[in-house]
Amino acid sequence: MKRRELLDNISMDALEKMIPCFRPIVRRYKKDEEIITYSGEEEKQHIAILQQGRAKLEVLNIDGEVFRLESYQNGDVFGELFTLPINSNEYIVTAEEDCRVIYLDYTHVITPCEHICPFHTQLISNLFIMTAQKTQELSFHLSVLHQHSIREKLLCYLRYVRVASEKSIGEYFEIPMTLSKLADYLCVDRSAMMREMKSMKNDKLLNSSQRTFCLYA
């Protein structure tokens, strides 16, 4: 399924007419500044849109372990609504460079205006689909992180991408990130990951060139 965006099928003219209903708040953050923190217990208050910059979402679990869950760039949406409801975890969004964030009031976004504007209805539909997709992505990411070794993490992730790209065993497919970002995604050291990939090649489990892989397992 194509990844849904909040403003899909909504024209700029329609957006300008809808914006006053959302009570937008614009805030700026410096590099390494904490943008928001929350757990699964808070009520949904705002939908945050990263208008400028880069940020990251990390989770702190009950054991004190910190995992990187997502990276955000221009146009990405985040907040309590898009995070798995695990009450024992704390979620932290941090600016990786100077950021500009627009906050939209959650209640006003999900409540159609008095004119029952079709574009507002489209936005609610987009929001519903985005929530389902992000929950699925985060659930899978957590399942990858819970694998016990670098090899198991790689195999879990690569098998998923192969299925998503509709490739069968032995066919080449491309992952949607660089190897450096893959190491970040897996929460492992890049050098250790590259050594493990070399070992997996020797064991005839995979073949690869940059972002292109062929998986035999």
VEXRO-70810 format. One record per residue (C-alpha): residue number from 1; x, y, z. Coordinates in steps of 0.2 Angstrom, whole numbers, m for minus. Layout:
! VEXRO-70810
<site nr="NUM" east="X" north="Y" up="Z"/>
...
//
This chain:
! VEXRO-70810
<site nr="1" east="0" north="0" up="0"/>
<site nr="2" east="6" north="17" up="m4"/>
<site nr="3" east="11" north="27" up="11"/>
<site nr="4" east="m3" north="40" up="14"/>
<site nr="5" east="1" north="58" up="18"/>
<site nr="6" east="m10" north="70" up="28"/>
<site nr="7" east="m13" north="82" up="14"/>
<site nr="8" east="m16" north="69" up="0"/>
<site nr="9" east="m30" north="74" up="m12"/>
<site nr="10" east="m32" north="91" up="m3"/>
<site nr="11" east="m28" north="106" up="m14"/>
<site nr="12" east="m19" north="121" up="m7"/>
<site nr="13" east="m34" north="132" up="m9"/>
<site nr="14" east="m44" north="120" up="1"/>
<site nr="15" east="m31" north="119" up="14"/>
<site nr="16" east="m30" north="138" up="16"/>
<site nr="17" east="m49" north="138" up="20"/>
<site nr="18" east="m47" north="124" up="32"/>
<site nr="19" east="m32" north="131" up="42"/>
<site nr="20" east="m41" north="143" up="54"/>
<site nr="21" east="m52" north="128" up="60"/>
<site nr="22" east="m36" north="119" up="66"/>
<site nr="23" east="m29" north="133" up="77"/>
<site nr="24" east="m11" north="130" up="72"/>
<site nr="25" east="3" north="134" up="83"/>
<site nr="26" east="21" north="136" up="76"/>
<site nr="27" east="36" north="133" up="86"/>
<site nr="28" east="55" north="132" up="82"/>
<site nr="29" east="68" north="121" up="90"/>
<site nr="30" east="87" north="121" up="90"/>
<site nr="31" east="97" north="106" up="86"/>
<site nr="32" east="97" north="93" up="99"/>
<site nr="33" east="83" north="101" up="108"/>
<site nr="34" east="69" north="90" up="114"/>
<site nr="35" east="53" north="94" up="104"/>
<site nr="36" east="40" north="83" up="114"/>
<site nr="37" east="40" north="68" up="126"/>
<site nr="38" east="25" north="57" up="130"/>
<site nr="39" east="19" north="40" up="135"/>
<site nr="40" east="5" north="30" up="130"/>
<site nr="41" east="m6" north="37" up="144"/>
<site nr="42" east="m8" north="55" up="138"/>
<site nr="43" east="m24" north="60" up="129"/>
<site nr="44" east="m21" north="65" up="111"/>
<site nr="45" east="m19" north="84" up="110"/>
<site nr="46" east="m10" north="89" up="95"/>
<site nr="47" east="m5" north="83" up="78"/>
<site nr="48" east="13" north="89" up="74"/>
<site nr="49" east="19" north="93" up="56"/>
<site nr="50" east="38" north="95" up="54"/>
<site nr="51" east="38" north="109" up="42"/>
<site nr="52" east="57" north="112" up="42"/>
<site nr="53" east="72" north="102" up="48"/>
<site nr="54" east="75" north="84" up="54"/>
<site nr="55" east="70" north="75" up="70"/>
<site nr="56" east="70" north="58" up="77"/>
<site nr="57" east="58" north="47" up="88"/>
<site nr="58" east="66" north="37" up="102"/>
<site nr="59" east="58" north="25" up="114"/>
<site nr="60" east="64" north="23" up="132"/>
<site nr="61" east="57" north="6" up="139"/>
<site nr="62" east="55" north="0" up="157"/>
<site nr="63" east="72" north="m7" up="157"/>
<site nr="64" east="80" north="9" up="153"/>
<site nr="65" east="85" north="4" up="135"/>
<site nr="66" east="83" north="18" up="122"/>
<site nr="67" east="79" north="13" up="104"/>
<site nr="68" east="77" north="24" up="89"/>
<site nr="69" east="60" north="21" up="81"/>
<site nr="70" east="58" north="34" up="67"/>
<site nr="71" east="67" north="48" up="58"/>
<site nr="72" east="57" north="63" up="53"/>
<site nr="73" east="60" north="76" up="38"/>
<site nr="74" east="50" north="90" up="30"/>
<site nr="75" east="32" north="86" up="29"/>
<site nr="76" east="32" north="71" up="41"/>
<site nr="77" east="18" north="70" up="54"/>
<site nr="78" east="21" north="64" up="72"/>
<site nr="79" east="13" north="64" up="90"/>
<site nr="80" east="4" north="53" up="102"/>
<site nr="81" east="m9" north="48" up="89"/>
<site nr="82" east="5" north="39" up="79"/>
<site nr="83" east="14" north="30" up="92"/>
<site nr="84" east="10" north="12" up="99"/>
<site nr="85" east="0" north="13" up="115"/>
<site nr="86" east="13" north="4" up="126"/>
<site nr="87" east="10" north="13" up="143"/>
<site nr="88" east="26" north="8" up="151"/>
<site nr="89" east="37" north="16" up="137"/>
<site nr="90" east="42" north="35" up="136"/>
<site nr="91" east="43" north="42" up="118"/>
<site nr="92" east="55" north="57" up="115"/>
<site nr="93" east="56" north="67" up="99"/>
<site nr="94" east="72" north="77" up="97"/>
<site nr="95" east="78" north="89" up="84"/>
<site nr="96" east="93" north="83" up="74"/>
<site nr="97" east="95" north="100" up="66"/>
<site nr="98" east="85" north="117" up="68"/>
<site nr="99" east="67" north="113" up="66"/>
<site nr="100" east="50" north="122" up="63"/>
<site nr="101" east="35" north="112" up="69"/>
<site nr="102" east="17" north="116" up="66"/>
<site nr="103" east="5" north="109" up="79"/>
<site nr="104" east="m14" north="107" up="74"/>
<site nr="105" east="m27" north="104" up="88"/>
<site nr="106" east="m32" north="86" up="87"/>
<site nr="107" east="m50" north="89" up="92"/>
<site nr="108" east="m53" north="102" up="78"/>
<site nr="109" east="m44" north="91" up="65"/>
<site nr="110" east="m56" north="76" up="68"/>
<site nr="111" east="m72" north="86" up="70"/>
<site nr="112" east="m79" north="91" up="53"/>
<site nr="113" east="m83" north="109" up="51"/>
<site nr="114" east="m102" north="115" up="51"/>
<site nr="115" east="m102" north="115" up="32"/>
<site nr="116" east="m96" north="97" up="32"/>
<site nr="117" east="m82" north="101" up="20"/>
<site nr="118" east="m77" north="87" up="9"/>
<site nr="119" east="m59" north="91" up="10"/>
<site nr="120" east="m60" north="90" up="29"/>
<site nr="121" east="m68" north="73" up="27"/>
<site nr="122" east="m54" north="68" up="16"/>
<site nr="123" east="m41" north="74" up="29"/>
<site nr="124" east="m50" north="63" up="42"/>
<site nr="125" east="m49" north="48" up="31"/>
<site nr="126" east="m30" north="52" up="27"/>
<site nr="127" east="m27" north="53" up="46"/>
<site nr="128" east="m36" north="36" up="49"/>
<site nr="129" east="m26" north="27" up="36"/>
<site nr="130" east="m9" north="36" up="42"/>
<site nr="131" east="m12" north="30" up="60"/>
<site nr="132" east="m15" north="12" up="54"/>
<site nr="133" east="1" north="12" up="43"/>
<site nr="134" east="12" north="20" up="56"/>
<site nr="135" east="6" north="8" up="69"/>
<site nr="136" east="10" north="m6" up="58"/>
<site nr="137" east="27" north="1" up="54"/>
<site nr="138" east="32" north="4" up="72"/>
<site nr="139" east="26" north="m13" up="77"/>
<site nr="140" east="37" north="m21" up="64"/>
<site nr="141" east="52" north="m10" up="69"/>
<site nr="142" east="50" north="m16" up="87"/>
<site nr="143" east="49" north="m34" up="81"/>
<site nr="144" east="66" north="m31" up="72"/>
<site nr="145" east="74" north="m23" up="87"/>
<site nr="146" east="69" north="m38" up="98"/>
<site nr="147" east="79" north="m50" up="88"/>
<site nr="148" east="94" north="m56" up="98"/>
<site nr="149" east="108" north="m54" up="85"/>
<site nr="150" east="114" north="m43" up="71"/>
<site nr="151" east="111" north="m57" up="59"/>
<site nr="152" east="93" north="m60" up="65"/>
<site nr="153" east="89" north="m42" up="64"/>
<site nr="154" east="96" north="m41" up="46"/>
<site nr="155" east="86" north="m57" up="40"/>
<site nr="156" east="70" north="m51" up="49"/>
<site nr="157" east="71" north="m34" up="40"/>
<site nr="158" east="77" north="m40" up="23"/>
<site nr="159" east="64" north="m53" up="22"/>
<site nr="160" east="50" north="m40" up="25"/>
<site nr="161" east="57" north="m29" up="12"/>
<site nr="162" east="58" north="m43" up="0"/>
<site nr="163" east="40" north="m48" up="3"/>
<site nr="164" east="35" north="m30" up="1"/>
<site nr="165" east="44" north="m28" up="m15"/>
<site nr="166" east="35" north="m44" up="m21"/>
<site nr="167" east="51" north="m52" up="m25"/>
<site nr="168" east="54" north="m71" up="m23"/>
<site nr="169" east="69" north="m80" up="m16"/>
<site nr="170" east="84" north="m77" up="m26"/>
<site nr="171" east="78" north="m61" up="m34"/>
<site nr="172" east="86" north="m44" up="m31"/>
<site nr="173" east="77" north="m30" up="m22"/>
<site nr="174" east="82" north="m13" up="m16"/>
<site nr="175" east="80" north="m7" up="2"/>
<site nr="176" east="73" north="11" up="5"/>
<site nr="177" east="88" north="18" up="15"/>
<site nr="178" east="107" north="19" up="14"/>
<site nr="179" east="117" north="6" up="24"/>
<site nr="180" east="122" north="19" up="37"/>
<site nr="181" east="103" north="23" up="40"/>
<site nr="182" east="100" north="4" up="40"/>
<site nr="183" east="113" north="2" up="55"/>
<site nr="184" east="103" north="16" up="64"/>
<site nr="185" east="87" north="8" up="60"/>
<site nr="186" east="93" north="m9" up="67"/>
<site nr="187" east="102" north="0" up="82"/>
<site nr="188" east="118" north="m8" up="78"/>
<site nr="189" east="136" north="m2" up="75"/>
<site nr="190" east="138" north="1" up="56"/>
<site nr="191" east="156" north="m8" up="56"/>
<site nr="192" east="149" north="m23" up="65"/>
<site nr="193" east="134" north="m24" up="53"/>
<site nr="194" east="146" north="m24" up="38"/>
<site nr="195" east="156" north="m38" up="46"/>
<site nr="196" east="140" north="m48" up="48"/>
<site nr="197" east="134" north="m45" up="31"/>
<site nr="198" east="151" north="m51" up="24"/>
<site nr="199" east="149" north="m67" up="35"/>
<site nr="200" east="132" north="m69" up="28"/>
<site nr="201" east="139" north="m68" up="11"/>
<site nr="202" east="152" north="m82" up="15"/>
<site nr="203" east="138" north="m92" up="22"/>
<site nr="204" east="128" north="m90" up="6"/>
<site nr="205" east="113" north="m82" up="14"/>
<site nr="206" east="114" north="m66" up="4"/>
<site nr="207" east="122" north="m56" up="m9"/>
<site nr="208" east="122" north="m37" up="m10"/>
<site nr="209" east="129" north="m21" up="m18"/>
<site nr="210" east="126" north="m5" up="m9"/>
<site nr="211" east="107" north="m4" up="m6"/>
<site nr="212" east="103" north="m19" up="m18"/>
<site nr="213" east="101" north="m36" up="m10"/>
<site nr="214" east="98" north="m54" up="m15"/>
<site nr="215" east="92" north="m65" up="m1"/>
<site nr="216" east="94" north="m84" up="m1"/>
<site nr="217" east="86" north="m88" up="16"/>
//
